[in-house]
Amino acid sequence: MTARNITFGMLGVALLVGCYWFPGSIRGTKVYAQAPAGSAKPFQAEIEMYTYEHNPEGKLFFRRVLGRNSAGTSVTVERHGPGFVLVNRTIQVGGQKVDINDATNLKTTSIAPGSAVAVASGVVTCGPSVREEELAGVRTQVVPFTAKQIRMTEWRAPDLGCAVLAYRVEKQDSSGAWGLLTTTRLVNLTLQEPDPRLFDDSGYKEVVPSEYELKGLSQAGMPDSIVSDELRNRLARRDAAYKARNAAGN
């Protein structure tokens, strides 16, 4: 595997600066749900995410590449920041997830999140979908969920391991009306083996989660004041779990 990633990723930074969580984001990460190896087609997709919170016309916020090879290994790559030169990458194989940061040349390994995929009688279900729609010639299941004043809708492709090919995030205002926060555009989708270089994680130094996250934030130009006591405590717990797994040989 090899991938480069700035990650506190979108999730960590979003939580820290009071933005909203974007589905499929890389670090801290929501990696898209996966079907078992051999049950999904290989693919590579390119997606653009636009934010509307401070720009009613929509502003390009990051570019993402998703991939899944025939061995069942998935990868998520994000480019963001000025000039889209900051690269975040997450590789997931089996029950293991590797986050990689190009800017710091660091990586950290953790247990992958559980899969939301259900397979019964050969039929793949990606979640509590309300309908099916075709996207770029691929069948998707439309899966909505709401948390407080945030409503998210994902278009998950069951034939591609339930990869999230599109999503939108809306926020409810004080009047009860829903306004668009973020949406995506599927730029390209190829149903073939993805670029093998996306899965290569050699040449990166393995570190504990706290070092990975804090150095990533620093490299991204985030001030120390953005790191709250709550975050440090959370990272300390992740470090303890990381060391326990290594001591157990996992």
C-alpha positions as CSV (number, residue, x, y, z in Angstrom):
1,M,0.0,0.0,0.0
2,T,1.2,3.6,-0.5
3,A,-0.7,6.7,0.0
4,R,-0.2,10.1,1.1
5,N,-2.6,12.0,3.3
6,I,-2.7,15.1,5.5
7,T,-5.3,13.8,7.8
8,F,-6.7,15.0,10.7
9,G,-8.5,15.0,7.6
10,M,-11.7,16.6,6.9
11,L,-13.4,15.2,10.0
12,G,-10.8,16.3,12.5
13,V,-10.5,19.8,11.1
14,A,-14.3,20.1,10.7
15,L,-14.8,19.3,14.3
16,L,-12.1,21.6,15.5
17,V,-13.0,24.7,13.6
18,G,-16.8,24.3,13.9
19,C,-17.5,23.3,10.3
20,Y,-19.7,20.4,9.4
21,W,-18.8,16.8,8.8
22,F,-18.5,15.8,5.2
23,P,-19.4,12.1,4.5
24,G,-16.6,9.9,3.2
25,S,-13.9,12.3,4.6
26,I,-10.6,11.0,5.2
27,R,-9.2,11.1,8.7
28,G,-10.9,10.4,11.8
29,T,-12.5,9.0,8.9
30,K,-15.6,7.7,7.5
31,V,-14.4,5.3,5.0
32,Y,-17.2,4.1,2.8
33,A,-18.8,0.8,3.6
34,Q,-17.4,-2.2,1.9
35,A,-18.7,-5.5,0.7
36,P,-16.6,-8.7,1.1
37,A,-13.7,-9.2,-1.3
38,G,-14.8,-10.7,-4.6
39,S,-18.4,-9.4,-4.2
40,A,-17.8,-6.0,-5.8
41,K,-16.4,-4.8,-9.1
42,P,-13.0,-2.9,-9.1
43,F,-13.4,0.8,-9.9
44,Q,-11.9,4.3,-9.7
45,A,-13.9,7.4,-9.3
46,E,-13.1,11.2,-9.2
47,I,-15.4,13.4,-7.2
48,E,-15.6,17.2,-6.5
49,M,-17.2,18.6,-3.3
50,Y,-18.7,22.1,-3.3
51,T,-19.7,24.1,-0.2
52,Y,-22.5,26.6,-0.2
53,E,-22.5,27.8,3.4
54,H,-20.7,31.1,2.7
55,N,-21.1,31.1,-1.1
56,P,-24.6,30.7,-2.6
57,E,-23.0,29.9,-6.0
58,G,-21.0,27.1,-4.5
59,K,-17.2,26.9,-4.0
60,L,-15.0,23.9,-4.8
61,F,-13.8,22.7,-1.4
62,F,-11.9,19.5,-2.2
63,R,-11.3,16.8,-4.8
64,R,-11.6,13.1,-4.0
65,V,-10.5,9.9,-5.6
66,L,-12.1,6.6,-4.6
67,G,-10.8,3.2,-5.6
68,R,-11.3,-0.4,-4.9
69,N,-9.3,-3.3,-6.4
70,S,-10.4,-6.8,-7.1
71,A,-8.7,-8.0,-3.9
72,G,-11.2,-5.9,-1.9
73,T,-8.7,-3.2,-0.8
74,S,-10.2,0.3,-0.9
75,V,-8.6,3.8,-1.0
76,T,-9.8,7.3,-0.5
77,V,-7.6,10.2,-1.6
78,E,-8.4,13.9,-1.0
79,R,-6.8,17.0,-2.4
80,H,-7.6,20.3,-0.6
81,G,-6.1,23.6,0.5
82,P,-4.8,26.4,-1.7
83,G,-4.1,24.9,-5.2
84,F,-5.4,21.5,-3.9
85,V,-1.9,20.4,-3.1
86,L,-2.6,19.0,0.3
87,V,-3.1,15.3,-0.2
88,N,-5.0,13.0,2.3
89,R,-5.2,9.3,1.7
90,T,-6.7,6.4,3.6
91,I,-6.3,2.7,2.6
92,Q,-8.5,0.0,4.0
93,V,-7.9,-3.7,3.7
94,G,-9.8,-6.2,5.7
95,G,-10.1,-5.0,9.2
96,Q,-7.2,-2.6,9.0
97,K,-7.1,1.1,8.0
98,V,-4.0,3.1,7.2
99,D,-4.0,6.9,7.2
100,I,-1.2,8.6,5.4
101,N,0.0,12.2,5.3
102,D,2.1,13.3,2.3
103,A,3.1,16.6,3.9
104,T,4.6,15.0,7.0
105,N,5.6,11.6,5.5
106,L,3.8,9.9,8.4
107,K,1.2,7.1,8.6
108,T,-0.8,5.5,11.4
109,T,-2.7,2.2,11.4
110,S,-5.9,1.5,13.1
111,I,-8.9,-0.9,13.2
112,A,-11.2,-0.1,10.2
113,P,-14.8,1.0,11.0
114,G,-17.4,-1.7,10.8
115,S,-19.2,-2.2,7.5
116,A,-22.7,-1.2,6.9
117,V,-23.1,-3.6,4.1
118,A,-25.5,-6.5,4.3
119,V,-25.4,-9.4,1.8
120,A,-28.3,-11.8,1.7
121,S,-29.0,-14.3,-1.0
122,G,-26.4,-12.5,-3.2
123,V,-28.2,-9.1,-2.8
124,V,-26.1,-6.3,-1.4
125,T,-27.8,-3.7,0.8
126,C,-25.8,-0.5,1.5
127,G,-28.1,0.8,4.3
128,P,-31.7,1.9,4.8
129,S,-32.2,3.2,1.3
130,V,-35.4,4.9,0.2
131,R,-35.0,4.3,-3.5
132,E,-32.6,3.3,-6.2
133,E,-31.2,5.7,-8.8
134,E,-28.7,5.4,-11.7
135,L,-25.5,7.5,-11.5
136,A,-23.1,7.5,-14.4
137,G,-24.6,4.2,-15.6
138,V,-24.2,2.6,-12.2
139,R,-27.0,1.5,-9.9
140,T,-27.0,3.3,-6.5
141,Q,-29.1,3.1,-3.4
142,V,-30.1,6.5,-1.9
143,V,-29.5,6.4,1.8
144,P,-30.7,9.5,3.9
145,F,-30.0,10.2,7.6
146,T,-30.7,13.1,9.8
147,A,-28.9,14.3,13.0
148,K,-30.3,17.3,14.8
149,Q,-30.5,20.1,12.2
150,I,-28.2,18.3,9.7
151,R,-29.6,16.1,6.9
152,M,-27.4,14.0,4.7
153,T,-28.1,11.9,1.7
154,E,-25.7,9.4,0.1
155,W,-25.8,7.6,-3.2
156,R,-24.1,4.3,-2.5
157,A,-23.2,1.8,-5.3
158,P,-23.9,-1.8,-4.2
159,D,-22.0,-3.3,-7.1
160,L,-18.9,-1.2,-6.1
161,G,-18.7,-2.3,-2.5
162,C,-21.2,0.4,-1.5
163,A,-18.9,3.2,-2.4
164,V,-20.4,6.6,-1.9
165,L,-20.4,8.2,-5.4
166,A,-22.3,11.3,-4.4
167,Y,-23.8,13.0,-1.4
168,R,-25.4,16.2,-0.2
169,V,-25.6,17.9,3.2
170,E,-28.4,20.2,4.3
171,K,-28.9,22.3,7.4
172,Q,-32.2,23.4,8.9
173,D,-32.6,27.0,10.0
174,S,-34.6,28.5,12.8
175,S,-37.7,28.7,10.6
176,G,-37.5,25.0,9.8
177,A,-36.4,25.5,6.2
178,W,-33.6,23.3,4.8
179,G,-30.6,25.0,3.0
180,L,-27.8,23.3,1.1
181,L,-24.4,23.1,2.8
182,T,-22.4,20.8,0.5
183,T,-22.9,18.7,-2.5
184,T,-20.7,16.7,-4.9
185,R,-20.2,16.2,-8.6
186,L,-19.0,12.8,-10.0
187,V,-16.3,13.9,-12.5
188,N,-15.2,10.5,-13.7
189,L,-16.0,6.8,-13.1
190,T,-14.1,3.8,-14.6
191,L,-15.0,0.2,-13.9
192,Q,-11.5,-1.2,-14.0
193,E,-8.6,-1.8,-11.6
194,P,-7.5,1.5,-10.0
195,D,-4.0,2.9,-10.2
196,P,-1.9,0.5,-8.1
197,R,0.2,3.4,-6.8
198,L,-2.8,4.6,-4.8
199,F,-2.4,1.5,-2.5
200,D,1.4,1.9,-1.9
201,D,2.2,3.0,1.7
202,S,5.9,2.2,1.7
203,G,8.4,4.9,2.6
204,Y,6.2,6.5,5.4
205,K,7.1,6.4,9.1
206,E,4.5,4.7,11.3
207,V,3.6,6.8,14.4
208,V,1.0,6.9,17.1
209,P,-2.3,8.6,16.3
210,S,-1.5,11.8,18.3
211,E,1.8,12.4,16.6
212,Y,0.2,11.8,13.2
213,E,-2.7,14.1,13.8
214,L,-0.9,17.0,15.6
215,K,1.9,17.1,13.1
216,G,-0.6,17.0,10.3
217,L,-2.5,20.0,11.7
218,S,0.8,21.9,12.2
219,Q,1.9,21.2,8.6
220,A,-1.5,22.5,7.4
221,G,-0.8,25.8,9.2
222,M,-3.3,25.3,12.0
223,P,-2.5,27.2,15.2
224,D,-1.8,25.4,18.4
225,S,-4.9,27.1,19.9
226,I,-7.1,25.0,17.7
227,V,-6.1,21.8,19.7
228,S,-8.6,21.6,22.6
229,D,-8.1,19.6,25.8
230,E,-11.0,17.4,24.6
231,L,-9.1,16.6,21.5
232,R,-5.9,15.9,23.4
233,N,-7.8,13.5,25.6
234,R,-9.4,11.8,22.7
235,L,-6.0,11.4,21.0
236,A,-4.5,10.0,24.3
237,R,-7.2,7.3,24.3
238,R,-6.5,6.5,20.7
239,D,-2.7,6.2,21.5
240,A,-3.5,3.9,24.4
241,A,-5.6,1.6,22.1
242,Y,-2.9,1.8,19.4
243,K,-0.2,0.6,21.9
244,A,-2.4,-2.1,23.3
245,R,-3.1,-3.5,19.8
246,N,0.7,-3.5,19.0
247,A,1.5,-5.2,22.3
248,A,-1.0,-7.9,21.5
249,G,0.5,-8.3,18.0
250,N,-2.6,-7.0,16.2
